Amino acid sequence: MKKVLVYIATRRQKSNTVLFAEKIIKALSMAEELEVKIFTPTSLKILPCIGCNTCFYKGKCPQKDDLAYLVQEMESSDLLILGSPVYLHDVTGDFTILANRLAYWSHLLKLQGKNVLAISTCSSNGHLSVVKEIYKIFTFFGANVFLVANAAEDYPNQLNNEEWMQKTCRKVVEKTLKVWDHPHSNKRLEQQFKGYKNIMMARVGNGEDSFEGNYWLKEQMLDYETFADYLQNEVINKERVNRV
């Protein structure tokens, strides 16, 4: 059974983006047995970032809310489906709040190649602006955003077009089945890994006692030339051992 976490950053009841996610989940469940958890800002209490920088120095936020629970669910899932409706050609404020609270992940590549599907819905414009933003943010966090998909309601009418929806869901299923057994790297992740590795090597070499440098040491990320090699030898091998 595969574990899927869905986070849709909307407070709207009967949200189009939630509906789109549910159709994707239904298609995936016909190909694989799933355990699915769907969250929105109304089902979780995620406070705005207060800019204290504690997470960068200690690896966790001092605020008391549901973020730690959501992080635990993200890290234990095989697939993340992350979405937002288009608000002024951008993600919603709630999505930005979540991204800001997880900003320290960008220095750690914390999601370690976890596979992510980015989705959005719009009326008649902003078709790619939100999914591109989700792609950017979660690639910074170390995820492999393997596919993005937007469904428009008015121009063109895709949400209510059964033929388009079925075709899109089939594409999602095909792409997902190819990637979700293991974490994956990509060109952009490799660039980030190389850049941050140089920074962490310098910190460690200078004897700096920092949370970020110690994280890279503990996770043995400094031992590898590429993120793909790290994932193969550390993350994937650990998954195999845990299954035995």
N, C-alpha and C positions, 0 to 999 in steps of 0.2 A: 504494500500500500504506500502510495506517495502522499506526502504532506504538502498542502498548498496553502499559503497565506495570501489573502487579498486585503489590501488597504486602499480604499477609495476616499479621497479627501473631499468629501462633499457632505453638507448638512441638509441637503434637500431630500425630502421624502419622495419616494418613487423616482430616484435619480436615474437618469439615462446611463450614466457611467456604471452604476451598480448593475443595471439591467444588462449592459454590454458584458460586464464581467461574468454575470450569471449564465449568459448564453455560452461564453467560452468554457466555463466550468462544466456545463452540461455536455458539451462536445468532448472535452477531455475525459470526463467520467465514463464515456462510452468506450474509450480506448484503454483506460487504466483505472484501477480502484483507487479512490482518493479519500483523504481526510482533509476537509476544507474548513478554514476559519476566515470569515469576512468581517473586517473592522472598518468603521468610519469614525470621524471625529465625535459623533454623538454616542458611540459605544465605548470610547476611551477618553480619559482625561489626560490630555497632553498640553502642558503649560508652555507659554512662550519662553524662548531663550532669554536669560537675564544678562548675558555677556560677561560672565564671571571668569571664563576660561578654565574653570576647574576640570572640565572633561579632558582638556588637552594635557593637563599636568597629572591627573590622577586616573583618567580612564573611565570616569563615570560622572553623572550630573548629580549635584546635591539636592535638586528639587524632588519632592515627593509626589509622584503621580503615577500614571500607568505606562510610562515609557519603558521602564525596565522589563515589564511583562511583554510589551510588544517586541522589544529587542530579542528577548528569549525565544519568542515564537518565530521571529524572522530567522534567527540563527539555526533553529531546529527544522526549518522547512526545506523541502526539496525544490520548491519553486515559489517565487514571489511574483504576484500580479499587482502592480502598483499603478494607480490611476487617479486622474483628476479631470473634472470638466474644464473647459476653456473659459477663463475669466480674463477679459482684456488681453487676449493673446498670451496668457500666462497661466501657471498653476494657481490654485486657490491659496488663500492665506494659510489655511490649515496645512496644506502640503509644505509650504515654506517653513512653517513652525516646526514640522517634523524634521525637515532637512537641516534647519539651523541647530536643532537639538542634537543631531547626529554628526555635526560638522567634523568632530575629531576623528571620525572614521576615515576621513579622506587622507590622513597621514599614516594610516595603518593598513589601508586596503582591507578593512575589517571583514567585508563580506566574502573575501577569498574565492572569487570566481563563481559565486552562487548565481544561478540562472534567474534572470528577471525578464518578465514581459511587461512593457509599458503601454498603457492604454489611455485614451481620452475620448471625450465626446464634445461636439460643438454644434452650433446651429448652422451657420453658413460661412464662417471664416475661422482662421486659427487652426486649420486642420492638422498641421504638423508642429506648431509652436510648443504645445505642452508636452507631447511625447519626446520631442528633442530635448526639452529641459529635464524631464525625468531621466532620459538616457544619460545626459551629461552628469547630473547629480549622482546617480547610482553607479556610474562608471568611476567617478571620483572615489566612491565608497568601496571599490574593488569588485563590484558585481559584473557579470557578463550579461549585458542587456542584449539578448539575442534577437529580439523582435519588438517592433513598435506598431501600434494599430490605433487608428482614430475612426470613429463612426459619427458621421454628420446626421443631423435630423432634418434639415430643410434643404440645403444645397451641397451635394446631392442628397436625396432622401435615402440614406443607407440603413438607419436604425430600424425602419419599418419595411425594408426591402428584404424579404426572406431569402431570395436567391443570393444577394450580396452577403447577407449574414452567414449563410451556410458555407459559402465559398471562403469567407474570411476565417470562420471557425475551423474549417478543414486545414487551412494554411497554418493556423496556430497549432493545431494538434500535430501536424507533420513536423513542424520546426521543434516543438517541445519534446516530442519523442526522441529526436536526434540528440538532444543536449542534456536532459535532466537526470541522467544516471550519475553524472559527475560534474563538478565545477569546471569551468572553462576559462581560458585566457583569450585575449584578442589584442590587436595591434595597439589600441589606445591604453589598455591595461599594462602592456609591456613597457610603453613609454613612461607611464607613471611609476611602475616598479623600479625602473632604472634610475629615474630622477630621485625618488625618495630613498632608494638604497644608498645612493651617494651621500645624501644628507645624514642618514642614520649611521653610515660607516664613519663619517667625520665626527659625529657626536660621540660614538663609542670609542673611537681612536683618541679623542681628546679627554677621555675619562669622564664625560658628562653623565651624571646619574639622572636620566630623564625617563619618564614613563614610556614615551614613544620609542626611544632607543632600546630600552629593556624589553619592550614588546617584540620588536624585531628580533632581538636576541633569543628570547624565550620561544618564539614561534619558528626559529631557525631560518628566517627569511634571508638573513645575511649570507647564508651558506650557498645560495644559488645565483646563477647568472641571469636566469629568466624566471618570470612569474609562472610560465607553463611548467618548467621543471620543478619549481617549488610545489605547485599544486599536485603534480603527478607523484612526487616522492614523499610529500608530507601529508597533504590533505586527503588525497584519494587513497593512499596506502593505509592511513589511519581509519578511513571509512571501511575498508575491506577487513581490517583486523577487528573492528567493532562488530561487524556482521557475523564473524566466525563464532 
